[in-house]
C-alpha cells in the first residue's frame, strides 16, 4: 500500500511539473511571412465579431504598442497575399521588409519595437 501511494504521488508531481513547464513555454511561436511592400511596424490581423481579436486589441493597447489593424472582411486580399489563415494574428515587419507572424494572439515579446512590449 505504501509503495502504491508513493507511485501515485510521484505521478502527480510529474504531471504538475509538466503543466508548469507547458504554461511557461510560449504558446504561439512565430514564423516568417512575406512582407514585401509593407511599412515597418506591428499589424493586428482580425475579423469582425471575433472575441479573441478584441482581447488581442486590448492587450496591444495595454502594452502601448502602436499597430495597424487589418480586418479580414475589409481587406481579404491582404490575407490571401500573406497566407495568414487565423485570427487574431500579429505580424511584425522590420526595416528591410522581413516579417514574423504570430498566430493566435499577441506574443509576450515583440521584436523590432525596442525589445519587450509593455
C-alpha positions as CSV (number, residue, x, y, z in Angstrom):
1,X,0.0,0.0,0.0
2,X,2.8,2.4,0.9
3,X,4.6,1.8,-2.4
4,X,1.4,2.4,-4.4
5,X,1.0,5.7,-2.6
6,X,4.5,6.8,-3.5
7,X,3.9,5.9,-7.1
8,X,0.7,7.9,-7.3
9,X,2.4,10.8,-5.5
10,X,5.3,10.7,-7.9
11,X,3.0,10.6,-11.0
12,X,1.0,13.6,-9.5
13,X,4.3,15.5,-9.1
14,X,5.4,14.7,-12.6
15,X,2.0,15.9,-14.0
16,X,2.3,19.1,-12.0
17,X,5.8,19.7,-13.4
18,X,4.6,19.1,-17.0
19,X,1.7,21.6,-16.5
20,X,4.1,24.2,-15.1
21,X,6.5,23.8,-18.0
22,X,3.8,24.0,-20.6
23,X,2.4,27.2,-19.1
24,X,5.9,28.7,-19.0
25,X,6.8,28.0,-22.6
26,X,5.4,30.4,-25.3
27,X,2.2,29.1,-26.8
28,X,2.4,31.0,-30.0
29,X,5.6,30.7,-31.9
30,X,6.4,32.9,-34.9
31,X,7.2,32.0,-38.4
32,X,8.4,34.1,-41.3
33,X,5.9,35.8,-43.6
34,X,6.3,37.6,-46.9
35,X,6.1,41.2,-46.1
36,X,7.2,42.8,-49.4
37,X,5.7,46.3,-49.7
38,X,4.6,46.6,-46.1
39,X,5.6,49.5,-43.9
40,X,7.6,48.6,-40.9
41,X,5.5,48.1,-37.8
42,X,3.1,45.9,-35.9
43,X,-0.1,44.6,-37.7
44,X,-3.0,43.0,-35.9
45,X,-4.9,40.8,-38.3
46,X,-8.5,40.3,-37.1
47,X,-12.1,39.6,-38.1
48,X,-15.4,41.2,-37.2
49,X,-17.2,39.5,-34.3
50,X,-14.0,37.8,-33.0
51,X,-13.8,37.8,-29.2
52,X,-10.2,36.7,-29.2
53,X,-9.4,39.6,-31.6
54,X,-11.0,42.0,-29.1
55,X,-8.7,40.6,-26.4
56,X,-5.6,40.9,-28.6
57,X,-6.5,44.5,-29.4
58,X,-6.9,45.3,-25.7
59,X,-3.5,43.6,-25.0
60,X,-1.7,45.7,-27.6
61,X,-3.4,48.8,-26.3
62,X,-2.5,47.9,-22.7
63,X,1.2,47.5,-23.7
64,X,1.0,50.8,-25.6
65,X,2.1,49.1,-28.8
66,X,1.2,51.2,-31.9
67,X,-0.3,48.9,-34.5
68,X,-2.4,48.8,-37.7
69,X,-5.4,46.6,-37.6
70,X,-6.4,44.7,-40.8
71,X,-9.9,43.2,-40.8
72,X,-10.5,40.2,-43.0
73,X,-13.9,41.4,-44.1
74,X,-12.5,44.7,-45.3
75,X,-9.2,43.5,-46.8
76,X,-9.4,39.8,-47.8
77,X,-6.7,40.2,-50.5
78,X,-4.2,41.1,-47.7
79,X,-4.9,37.7,-46.0
80,X,-4.6,35.9,-49.4
81,X,-1.3,37.6,-50.2
82,X,0.3,36.6,-46.8
83,X,-1.2,33.2,-46.3
84,X,-2.5,34.1,-42.9
85,X,-5.3,31.8,-42.1
86,X,-6.1,32.5,-38.5
87,X,-7.2,35.5,-36.4
88,X,-6.1,37.1,-34.3
89,X,-2.6,37.1,-35.7
90,X,0.2,39.6,-35.1
91,X,2.7,40.4,-37.8
92,X,5.8,42.4,-37.1
93,X,7.6,43.9,-40.1
94,X,11.1,45.3,-39.6
95,X,13.1,47.7,-41.7
96,X,14.2,45.9,-44.8
97,X,10.9,44.0,-45.2
98,X,11.4,40.9,-43.1
99,X,8.3,39.9,-41.2
100,X,7.4,37.5,-38.4
101,X,3.8,36.1,-37.9
102,X,2.4,35.1,-34.6
103,X,-0.7,33.0,-35.0
104,X,-3.3,33.1,-32.2
105,X,-2.7,36.3,-30.4
106,X,-0.2,38.8,-29.0
107,X,3.3,37.4,-28.2
108,X,5.0,38.2,-24.9
109,X,7.9,39.8,-26.7
110,X,7.6,41.9,-29.9
111,X,10.9,42.2,-31.7
112,X,11.5,45.3,-33.9
113,X,9.8,47.7,-31.5
114,X,12.5,48.0,-28.9
115,X,12.5,44.5,-27.4
116,X,9.9,43.6,-24.8
117,X,6.5,45.0,-25.4
118,X,4.8,46.5,-22.3
